[in-house]
Amino acid sequence: MTALHLLPGGFEPEPRVPGQGQARELQAIARISYGPVPLDFDRLAAEFPAVRSGLALAGDADLELHLVCTGPEELRAVAAALHRAGAAKVRIDLVLRTLTPAQAPAPVTLRPVP
């Protein structure tokens, strides 16, 4: 059985680079139900730098986007744009912590005794 550890944060935030705006520190998951027409993930990812990855789903949601935003304003802007793009329902969950697999101990090396 694999152990999981809780780590603060989630995705690795980008370091702040002088002259290039704010660091991306607000992490969220957007679960989207399509309207009459499916959303184009490639276009969304190209249009919004906050979109880091996504999953096409079968179930209550059709698409899950992993977002890393500069703050609540950018998160609201992405949610509004998803609605304008044709999403019937958008649910945003903030990432508080991330579960990562525990590091396996290093393998034991056996050496012959002289």
Chimera marker file (.cmm) of the C-alpha trace (Angstrom):
<marker_set name="trace">
<marker id="1" x="0.000" y="0.000" z="0.000" r="1" g="1" b="0" radius="0.5"/>
<marker id="2" x="1.345" y="3.433" z="-0.941" r="1" g="1" b="0" radius="0.5"/>
<marker id="3" x="1.400" y="6.095" z="1.755" r="1" g="1" b="0" radius="0.5"/>
<marker id="4" x="0.306" y="9.624" z="0.895" r="1" g="1" b="0" radius="0.5"/>
<marker id="5" x="1.557" y="12.802" z="2.512" r="1" g="1" b="0" radius="0.5"/>
<marker id="6" x="-0.196" y="16.163" z="2.637" r="1" g="1" b="0" radius="0.5"/>
<marker id="7" x="1.982" y="18.994" z="1.432" r="1" g="1" b="0" radius="0.5"/>
<marker id="8" x="1.086" y="22.677" z="1.622" r="1" g="1" b="0" radius="0.5"/>
<marker id="9" x="0.246" y="24.251" z="-1.693" r="1" g="1" b="0" radius="0.5"/>
<marker id="10" x="-0.276" y="22.229" z="-4.812" r="1" g="1" b="0" radius="0.5"/>
<marker id="11" x="1.265" y="22.697" z="-8.195" r="1" g="1" b="0" radius="0.5"/>
<marker id="12" x="4.658" y="24.310" z="-8.051" r="1" g="1" b="0" radius="0.5"/>
<marker id="13" x="4.055" y="28.078" z="-8.166" r="1" g="1" b="0" radius="0.5"/>
<marker id="14" x="6.110" y="29.987" z="-10.665" r="1" g="1" b="0" radius="0.5"/>
<marker id="15" x="8.853" y="32.113" z="-9.160" r="1" g="1" b="0" radius="0.5"/>
<marker id="16" x="8.342" y="35.838" z="-9.443" r="1" g="1" b="0" radius="0.5"/>
<marker id="17" x="10.486" y="37.311" z="-12.181" r="1" g="1" b="0" radius="0.5"/>
<marker id="18" x="11.192" y="41.057" z="-11.930" r="1" g="1" b="0" radius="0.5"/>
<marker id="19" x="9.354" y="42.948" z="-14.652" r="1" g="1" b="0" radius="0.5"/>
<marker id="20" x="7.041" y="40.053" z="-15.578" r="1" g="1" b="0" radius="0.5"/>
<marker id="21" x="4.030" y="40.676" z="-13.339" r="1" g="1" b="0" radius="0.5"/>
<marker id="22" x="2.719" y="38.728" z="-10.394" r="1" g="1" b="0" radius="0.5"/>
<marker id="23" x="3.671" y="35.207" z="-9.420" r="1" g="1" b="0" radius="0.5"/>
<marker id="24" x="0.942" y="32.598" z="-9.934" r="1" g="1" b="0" radius="0.5"/>
<marker id="25" x="-0.013" y="31.404" z="-6.477" r="1" g="1" b="0" radius="0.5"/>
<marker id="26" x="-3.785" y="30.726" z="-6.419" r="1" g="1" b="0" radius="0.5"/>
<marker id="27" x="-4.467" y="27.147" z="-7.475" r="1" g="1" b="0" radius="0.5"/>
<marker id="28" x="-7.897" y="25.854" z="-8.391" r="1" g="1" b="0" radius="0.5"/>
<marker id="29" x="-9.738" y="23.068" z="-10.175" r="1" g="1" b="0" radius="0.5"/>
<marker id="30" x="-12.519" y="24.066" z="-12.591" r="1" g="1" b="0" radius="0.5"/>
<marker id="31" x="-15.069" y="21.310" z="-13.298" r="1" g="1" b="0" radius="0.5"/>
<marker id="32" x="-17.063" y="22.204" z="-16.398" r="1" g="1" b="0" radius="0.5"/>
<marker id="33" x="-20.254" y="20.821" z="-17.909" r="1" g="1" b="0" radius="0.5"/>
<marker id="34" x="-20.613" y="21.583" z="-21.592" r="1" g="1" b="0" radius="0.5"/>
<marker id="35" x="-23.511" y="23.458" z="-23.042" r="1" g="1" b="0" radius="0.5"/>
<marker id="36" x="-24.851" y="22.410" z="-26.440" r="1" g="1" b="0" radius="0.5"/>
<marker id="37" x="-21.339" y="22.561" z="-27.959" r="1" g="1" b="0" radius="0.5"/>
<marker id="38" x="-18.168" y="21.052" z="-26.378" r="1" g="1" b="0" radius="0.5"/>
<marker id="39" x="-15.477" y="23.535" z="-25.340" r="1" g="1" b="0" radius="0.5"/>
<marker id="40" x="-12.177" y="23.539" z="-27.193" r="1" g="1" b="0" radius="0.5"/>
<marker id="41" x="-9.519" y="22.745" z="-24.566" r="1" g="1" b="0" radius="0.5"/>
<marker id="42" x="-6.609" y="23.695" z="-26.849" r="1" g="1" b="0" radius="0.5"/>
<marker id="43" x="-8.099" y="27.155" z="-27.440" r="1" g="1" b="0" radius="0.5"/>
<marker id="44" x="-8.781" y="27.648" z="-23.723" r="1" g="1" b="0" radius="0.5"/>
<marker id="45" x="-5.232" y="26.629" z="-22.799" r="1" g="1" b="0" radius="0.5"/>
<marker id="46" x="-3.784" y="28.996" z="-25.407" r="1" g="1" b="0" radius="0.5"/>
<marker id="47" x="-6.042" y="31.899" z="-24.389" r="1" g="1" b="0" radius="0.5"/>
<marker id="48" x="-5.565" y="31.663" z="-20.607" r="1" g="1" b="0" radius="0.5"/>
<marker id="49" x="-2.080" y="31.263" z="-19.082" r="1" g="1" b="0" radius="0.5"/>
<marker id="50" x="-3.773" y="30.093" z="-15.867" r="1" g="1" b="0" radius="0.5"/>
<marker id="51" x="-4.808" y="26.792" z="-17.537" r="1" g="1" b="0" radius="0.5"/>
<marker id="52" x="-2.035" y="24.297" z="-16.770" r="1" g="1" b="0" radius="0.5"/>
<marker id="53" x="-3.661" y="20.986" z="-17.708" r="1" g="1" b="0" radius="0.5"/>
<marker id="54" x="-7.011" y="19.364" z="-18.162" r="1" g="1" b="0" radius="0.5"/>
<marker id="55" x="-8.884" y="16.111" z="-18.237" r="1" g="1" b="0" radius="0.5"/>
<marker id="56" x="-11.841" y="15.061" z="-20.387" r="1" g="1" b="0" radius="0.5"/>
<marker id="57" x="-14.264" y="13.276" z="-18.066" r="1" g="1" b="0" radius="0.5"/>
<marker id="58" x="-17.303" y="11.003" z="-18.183" r="1" g="1" b="0" radius="0.5"/>
<marker id="59" x="-19.692" y="11.746" z="-15.327" r="1" g="1" b="0" radius="0.5"/>
<marker id="60" x="-21.072" y="14.889" z="-13.720" r="1" g="1" b="0" radius="0.5"/>
<marker id="61" x="-18.488" y="17.110" z="-15.410" r="1" g="1" b="0" radius="0.5"/>
<marker id="62" x="-17.193" y="16.958" z="-18.979" r="1" g="1" b="0" radius="0.5"/>
<marker id="63" x="-13.885" y="18.744" z="-18.459" r="1" g="1" b="0" radius="0.5"/>
<marker id="64" x="-11.609" y="19.434" z="-15.505" r="1" g="1" b="0" radius="0.5"/>
<marker id="65" x="-9.073" y="22.229" z="-15.784" r="1" g="1" b="0" radius="0.5"/>
<marker id="66" x="-6.152" y="22.672" z="-13.397" r="1" g="1" b="0" radius="0.5"/>
<marker id="67" x="-5.637" y="26.402" z="-12.920" r="1" g="1" b="0" radius="0.5"/>
<marker id="68" x="-2.791" y="28.392" z="-11.394" r="1" g="1" b="0" radius="0.5"/>
<marker id="69" x="-3.840" y="32.049" z="-11.154" r="1" g="1" b="0" radius="0.5"/>
<marker id="70" x="-2.199" y="35.273" z="-10.014" r="1" g="1" b="0" radius="0.5"/>
<marker id="71" x="-5.127" y="35.942" z="-7.680" r="1" g="1" b="0" radius="0.5"/>
<marker id="72" x="-8.901" y="35.945" z="-7.292" r="1" g="1" b="0" radius="0.5"/>
<marker id="73" x="-9.376" y="38.495" z="-10.077" r="1" g="1" b="0" radius="0.5"/>
<marker id="74" x="-7.795" y="36.238" z="-12.695" r="1" g="1" b="0" radius="0.5"/>
<marker id="75" x="-9.740" y="33.247" z="-11.372" r="1" g="1" b="0" radius="0.5"/>
<marker id="76" x="-13.038" y="35.172" z="-11.719" r="1" g="1" b="0" radius="0.5"/>
<marker id="77" x="-12.032" y="36.265" z="-15.240" r="1" g="1" b="0" radius="0.5"/>
<marker id="78" x="-11.334" y="32.664" z="-16.300" r="1" g="1" b="0" radius="0.5"/>
<marker id="79" x="-14.666" y="31.464" z="-14.827" r="1" g="1" b="0" radius="0.5"/>
<marker id="80" x="-16.566" y="34.249" z="-16.634" r="1" g="1" b="0" radius="0.5"/>
<marker id="81" x="-14.778" y="33.444" z="-19.912" r="1" g="1" b="0" radius="0.5"/>
<marker id="82" x="-15.723" y="29.764" z="-19.561" r="1" g="1" b="0" radius="0.5"/>
<marker id="83" x="-19.377" y="30.748" z="-19.258" r="1" g="1" b="0" radius="0.5"/>
<marker id="84" x="-19.073" y="33.048" z="-22.293" r="1" g="1" b="0" radius="0.5"/>
<marker id="85" x="-17.408" y="30.204" z="-24.238" r="1" g="1" b="0" radius="0.5"/>
<marker id="86" x="-20.537" y="28.084" z="-23.765" r="1" g="1" b="0" radius="0.5"/>
<marker id="87" x="-20.117" y="26.171" z="-20.512" r="1" g="1" b="0" radius="0.5"/>
<marker id="88" x="-23.482" y="25.248" z="-19.016" r="1" g="1" b="0" radius="0.5"/>
<marker id="89" x="-22.017" y="24.854" z="-15.526" r="1" g="1" b="0" radius="0.5"/>
<marker id="90" x="-18.651" y="25.812" z="-14.006" r="1" g="1" b="0" radius="0.5"/>
<marker id="91" x="-17.654" y="24.714" z="-10.510" r="1" g="1" b="0" radius="0.5"/>
<marker id="92" x="-14.452" y="26.151" z="-9.058" r="1" g="1" b="0" radius="0.5"/>
<marker id="93" x="-12.693" y="24.445" z="-6.132" r="1" g="1" b="0" radius="0.5"/>
<marker id="94" x="-9.631" y="26.043" z="-4.539" r="1" g="1" b="0" radius="0.5"/>
<marker id="95" x="-6.639" y="23.771" z="-3.951" r="1" g="1" b="0" radius="0.5"/>
<marker id="96" x="-5.600" y="23.914" z="-0.296" r="1" g="1" b="0" radius="0.5"/>
<marker id="97" x="-3.094" y="21.048" z="-0.234" r="1" g="1" b="0" radius="0.5"/>
<marker id="98" x="-1.848" y="18.349" z="-2.569" r="1" g="1" b="0" radius="0.5"/>
<marker id="99" x="-1.498" y="14.655" z="-1.869" r="1" g="1" b="0" radius="0.5"/>
<marker id="100" x="1.737" y="13.194" z="-3.171" r="1" g="1" b="0" radius="0.5"/>
<marker id="101" x="3.020" y="9.631" z="-2.906" r="1" g="1" b="0" radius="0.5"/>
<marker id="102" x="5.463" y="9.145" z="-0.059" r="1" g="1" b="0" radius="0.5"/>
<marker id="103" x="9.059" y="8.739" z="-1.059" r="1" g="1" b="0" radius="0.5"/>
<marker id="104" x="9.988" y="5.080" z="-1.106" r="1" g="1" b="0" radius="0.5"/>
<marker id="105" x="13.034" y="4.260" z="0.992" r="1" g="1" b="0" radius="0.5"/>
<marker id="106" x="16.232" y="3.784" z="-0.943" r="1" g="1" b="0" radius="0.5"/>
<marker id="107" x="16.851" y="0.149" z="-1.883" r="1" g="1" b="0" radius="0.5"/>
<marker id="108" x="19.209" y="-1.717" z="0.391" r="1" g="1" b="0" radius="0.5"/>
<marker id="109" x="22.479" y="-2.718" z="-1.252" r="1" g="1" b="0" radius="0.5"/>
<marker id="110" x="23.883" y="-6.041" z="-0.161" r="1" g="1" b="0" radius="0.5"/>
<marker id="111" x="27.652" y="-6.416" z="-0.175" r="1" g="1" b="0" radius="0.5"/>
<marker id="112" x="29.653" y="-9.575" z="0.474" r="1" g="1" b="0" radius="0.5"/>
<marker id="113" x="31.392" y="-9.702" z="3.803" r="1" g="1" b="0" radius="0.5"/>
<marker id="114" x="35.209" y="-10.052" z="3.345" r="1" g="1" b="0" radius="0.5"/>
<link id1="1" id2="2" r="1" g="1" b="0" radius="0.2"/>
<link id1="2" id2="3" r="1" g="1" b="0" radius="0.2"/>
<link id1="3" id2="4" r="1" g="1" b="0" radius="0.2"/>
<link id1="4" id2="5" r="1" g="1" b="0" radius="0.2"/>
<link id1="5" id2="6" r="1" g="1" b="0" radius="0.2"/>
<link id1="6" id2="7" r="1" g="1" b="0" radius="0.2"/>
<link id1="7" id2="8" r="1" g="1" b="0" radius="0.2"/>
<link id1="8" id2="9" r="1" g="1" b="0" radius="0.2"/>
<link id1="9" id2="10" r="1" g="1" b="0" radius="0.2"/>
<link id1="10" id2="11" r="1" g="1" b="0" radius="0.2"/>
<link id1="11" id2="12" r="1" g="1" b="0" radius="0.2"/>
<link id1="12" id2="13" r="1" g="1" b="0" radius="0.2"/>
<link id1="13" id2="14" r="1" g="1" b="0" radius="0.2"/>
<link id1="14" id2="15" r="1" g="1" b="0" radius="0.2"/>
<link id1="15" id2="16" r="1" g="1" b="0" radius="0.2"/>
<link id1="16" id2="17" r="1" g="1" b="0" radius="0.2"/>
<link id1="17" id2="18" r="1" g="1" b="0" radius="0.2"/>
<link id1="18" id2="19" r="1" g="1" b="0" radius="0.2"/>
<link id1="19" id2="20" r="1" g="1" b="0" radius="0.2"/>
<link id1="20" id2="21" r="1" g="1" b="0" radius="0.2"/>
<link id1="21" id2="22" r="1" g="1" b="0" radius="0.2"/>
<link id1="22" id2="23" r="1" g="1" b="0" radius="0.2"/>
<link id1="23" id2="24" r="1" g="1" b="0" radius="0.2"/>
<link id1="24" id2="25" r="1" g="1" b="0" radius="0.2"/>
<link id1="25" id2="26" r="1" g="1" b="0" radius="0.2"/>
<link id1="26" id2="27" r="1" g="1" b="0" radius="0.2"/>
<link id1="27" id2="28" r="1" g="1" b="0" radius="0.2"/>
<link id1="28" id2="29" r="1" g="1" b="0" radius="0.2"/>
<link id1="29" id2="30" r="1" g="1" b="0" radius="0.2"/>
<link id1="30" id2="31" r="1" g="1" b="0" radius="0.2"/>
<link id1="31" id2="32" r="1" g="1" b="0" radius="0.2"/>
<link id1="32" id2="33" r="1" g="1" b="0" radius="0.2"/>
<link id1="33" id2="34" r="1" g="1" b="0" radius="0.2"/>
<link id1="34" id2="35" r="1" g="1" b="0" radius="0.2"/>
<link id1="35" id2="36" r="1" g="1" b="0" radius="0.2"/>
<link id1="36" id2="37" r="1" g="1" b="0" radius="0.2"/>
<link id1="37" id2="38" r="1" g="1" b="0" radius="0.2"/>
<link id1="38" id2="39" r="1" g="1" b="0" radius="0.2"/>
<link id1="39" id2="40" r="1" g="1" b="0" radius="0.2"/>
<link id1="40" id2="41" r="1" g="1" b="0" radius="0.2"/>
<link id1="41" id2="42" r="1" g="1" b="0" radius="0.2"/>
<link id1="42" id2="43" r="1" g="1" b="0" radius="0.2"/>
<link id1="43" id2="44" r="1" g="1" b="0" radius="0.2"/>
<link id1="44" id2="45" r="1" g="1" b="0" radius="0.2"/>
<link id1="45" id2="46" r="1" g="1" b="0" radius="0.2"/>
<link id1="46" id2="47" r="1" g="1" b="0" radius="0.2"/>
<link id1="47" id2="48" r="1" g="1" b="0" radius="0.2"/>
<link id1="48" id2="49" r="1" g="1" b="0" radius="0.2"/>
<link id1="49" id2="50" r="1" g="1" b="0" radius="0.2"/>
<link id1="50" id2="51" r="1" g="1" b="0" radius="0.2"/>
<link id1="51" id2="52" r="1" g="1" b="0" radius="0.2"/>
<link id1="52" id2="53" r="1" g="1" b="0" radius="0.2"/>
<link id1="53" id2="54" r="1" g="1" b="0" radius="0.2"/>
<link id1="54" id2="55" r="1" g="1" b="0" radius="0.2"/>
<link id1="55" id2="56" r="1" g="1" b="0" radius="0.2"/>
<link id1="56" id2="57" r="1" g="1" b="0" radius="0.2"/>
<link id1="57" id2="58" r="1" g="1" b="0" radius="0.2"/>
<link id1="58" id2="59" r="1" g="1" b="0" radius="0.2"/>
<link id1="59" id2="60" r="1" g="1" b="0" radius="0.2"/>
<link id1="60" id2="61" r="1" g="1" b="0" radius="0.2"/>
<link id1="61" id2="62" r="1" g="1" b="0" radius="0.2"/>
<link id1="62" id2="63" r="1" g="1" b="0" radius="0.2"/>
<link id1="63" id2="64" r="1" g="1" b="0" radius="0.2"/>
<link id1="64" id2="65" r="1" g="1" b="0" radius="0.2"/>
<link id1="65" id2="66" r="1" g="1" b="0" radius="0.2"/>
<link id1="66" id2="67" r="1" g="1" b="0" radius="0.2"/>
<link id1="67" id2="68" r="1" g="1" b="0" radius="0.2"/>
<link id1="68" id2="69" r="1" g="1" b="0" radius="0.2"/>
<link id1="69" id2="70" r="1" g="1" b="0" radius="0.2"/>
<link id1="70" id2="71" r="1" g="1" b="0" radius="0.2"/>
<link id1="71" id2="72" r="1" g="1" b="0" radius="0.2"/>
<link id1="72" id2="73" r="1" g="1" b="0" radius="0.2"/>
<link id1="73" id2="74" r="1" g="1" b="0" radius="0.2"/>
<link id1="74" id2="75" r="1" g="1" b="0" radius="0.2"/>
<link id1="75" id2="76" r="1" g="1" b="0" radius="0.2"/>
<link id1="76" id2="77" r="1" g="1" b="0" radius="0.2"/>
<link id1="77" id2="78" r="1" g="1" b="0" radius="0.2"/>
<link id1="78" id2="79" r="1" g="1" b="0" radius="0.2"/>
<link id1="79" id2="80" r="1" g="1" b="0" radius="0.2"/>
<link id1="80" id2="81" r="1" g="1" b="0" radius="0.2"/>
<link id1="81" id2="82" r="1" g="1" b="0" radius="0.2"/>
<link id1="82" id2="83" r="1" g="1" b="0" radius="0.2"/>
<link id1="83" id2="84" r="1" g="1" b="0" radius="0.2"/>
<link id1="84" id2="85" r="1" g="1" b="0" radius="0.2"/>
<link id1="85" id2="86" r="1" g="1" b="0" radius="0.2"/>
<link id1="86" id2="87" r="1" g="1" b="0" radius="0.2"/>
<link id1="87" id2="88" r="1" g="1" b="0" radius="0.2"/>
<link id1="88" id2="89" r="1" g="1" b="0" radius="0.2"/>
<link id1="89" id2="90" r="1" g="1" b="0" radius="0.2"/>
<link id1="90" id2="91" r="1" g="1" b="0" radius="0.2"/>
<link id1="91" id2="92" r="1" g="1" b="0" radius="0.2"/>
<link id1="92" id2="93" r="1" g="1" b="0" radius="0.2"/>
<link id1="93" id2="94" r="1" g="1" b="0" radius="0.2"/>
<link id1="94" id2="95" r="1" g="1" b="0" radius="0.2"/>
<link id1="95" id2="96" r="1" g="1" b="0" radius="0.2"/>
<link id1="96" id2="97" r="1" g="1" b="0" radius="0.2"/>
<link id1="97" id2="98" r="1" g="1" b="0" radius="0.2"/>
<link id1="98" id2="99" r="1" g="1" b="0" radius="0.2"/>
<link id1="99" id2="100" r="1" g="1" b="0" radius="0.2"/>
<link id1="100" id2="101" r="1" g="1" b="0" radius="0.2"/>
<link id1="101" id2="102" r="1" g="1" b="0" radius="0.2"/>
<link id1="102" id2="103" r="1" g="1" b="0" radius="0.2"/>
<link id1="103" id2="104" r="1" g="1" b="0" radius="0.2"/>
<link id1="104" id2="105" r="1" g="1" b="0" radius="0.2"/>
<link id1="105" id2="106" r="1" g="1" b="0" radius="0.2"/>
<link id1="106" id2="107" r="1" g="1" b="0" radius="0.2"/>
<link id1="107" id2="108" r="1" g="1" b="0" radius="0.2"/>
<link id1="108" id2="109" r="1" g="1" b="0" radius="0.2"/>
<link id1="109" id2="110" r="1" g="1" b="0" radius="0.2"/>
<link id1="110" id2="111" r="1" g="1" b="0" radius="0.2"/>
<link id1="111" id2="112" r="1" g="1" b="0" radius="0.2"/>
<link id1="112" id2="113" r="1" g="1" b="0" radius="0.2"/>
<link id1="113" id2="114" r="1" g="1" b="0" radius="0.2"/>
</marker_set>
